[in-house]
Every structure is written in C-alpha cells, then in structure tokens.
Amino acid sequence: MINFCLDQERCNKCGACAMDCPASIIEIQADFPRVFPYNEESCYQCEHCLAICPTAAISILDINPQTDCLPLKGMLPSPEQMEALVRGRRSSRHYQKKNVEKETVDWLLEMTAHAPTGVNSRSQMFTLVDDMEVMDKIRQEAMAGLKATIASGNLPEKFQYFAQIAEAWENGIDTIFRGAPHMLIISSPEDAPCPEADPFIALSYFELCAATKNIGTLWCGLAKYTLFDILPELGRKIGVPENHKSVYIMLFGKTKLKYARTVQRKNRAINRVRL
C-alpha cells in the first residue's frame, strides 16, 4: 500500500500531481486526484506528487508534507553559492587522525539517500567504515595482501605499478588510503536498472554535502583496484556482495589543510549538435 491520501479542503484542483507523475498512475476523478488500487504497484515511490503539490494536500507513503518535508521557497542556495561549492571542491589527501562525529556521518548518508537512481530503484549498498580503528585494520590487511601478491608474482600486469606503492608503504607513505579515517563504498547489483551510474551519482551527492560540513573527500580508484581487483577476497570480507560489480570508493575525514579559493577549469570538448 502506498497510502495516497488527499486533503480535499487543501486541494486547489490544479492537476499538477497527475501531470508530473512519471508512472502516470494518478487520475483526476470529479476534479480531484486519486490512485486506484490496481495501479499502486506501478508507483515509483518518487514522491513527486507530494513535492509538487502547492498546498500540501497530498500525503503518500505515510509522509506528512507539513511536518516531514522542508519547504523549498527561500531555502535554495544562490547561483553564486553553488558556483563556490562546485568550483571549490578539491580532492583531500591529508587527514586528521580522528573520527568524524556520528551525527555528521549520519546526516551525510541521509542526504546521499536522495541521489537519483535508475527507475528510483534505490538498490545500492552503502558500505561504511566510520571507525578509524577499523579503517586501520583494513589498511594493514590490504597492504599485507598486496605485498604477498607481489611476492608470489601474481600481481596482474596492468597493476605492476602497485609494486612502487608497496615500497612507499614501507617508507611510511600511504599512497592508497592516504591515512583517511573513513571510507564509503557504494555498489550496485548487476540486475539494477542503472548499476554503472548509480554509485557515482550517489558519491557525487556525498562529496558536495561533505564540503558543506568541512569534511574532505577523495575519489579513490587505487582503493577500488586494491579491494576489488587485486584482493577481491578482502572486498567481500568487508561486506560488498559478490554480485555487486559496479563499485566505487570515497575516502573522507577531517582534513589537515584548508583551501582558500576556487580554481579555474574549462571544458575541453563540447559538441554542440546542429541538425
């Protein structure tokens, strides 16, 4: 049951909910919107109807639009603020040796849950390392496994450069995990509608939200290669299901360094279609 409920006294009969429903299951009957029971299984649970209603007349999935939702008017960042956030985004490689507060991590995960997914499937798994002691154990086990793989001659050809990474580790340099206290792995099952895109979209949301809390982040391909290409048994030990083939990793934590300004980037290739 999706519990589509309408407060007819609040409804202004604008029809926006029916027009915006991506599944086209909201019908107008006697000037009021409704969802017939036989259509409920087709609901994407996107909550567009609740969000677009100008008078807060619609409730769905037991969500109260007046108490459970934030109003958008006057709450959105200005274009200048968004520009500063996007252009000010940096990859952080120097972290403090302390845990991020649980309340902050929980808020970031809650915000990341709002990232769009194919057909609103929301089938990703969020594998979180939120304790720096656990992160250190993963770091140590990964480097021990990497050294054993190199010693046995089983390091894949395309990852031969990891031999230099192992040497750097012996000299106290953590090239892979950068000393980060935390790690977020987002993965999607093979049968998800858009398994390749969903993890990256979610991590993009996480990254930008983290910046607003002064939390540094790093898209970490080296960690992904280590845990899921070179040492896949370690990736499974961490808890990522074997059928989750689309996987990416973000390191995060409180940073040692603070950036003072944005940088300059230009699109190098723009194809403007003219037919």
Helices and strands as residue ranges (DSSP letters): E 5-6, H 16-20, E 27-29, E 32-34, G 37-42, H 48-52, E 58-59, H 79-87, H 102-112, G 118-120, E 125-129, H 132-151, G 157-159, H 162-170, E 182-188, H 198-212, E 215-219, H 221-225, I 226-230, H 232-238, E 246-254
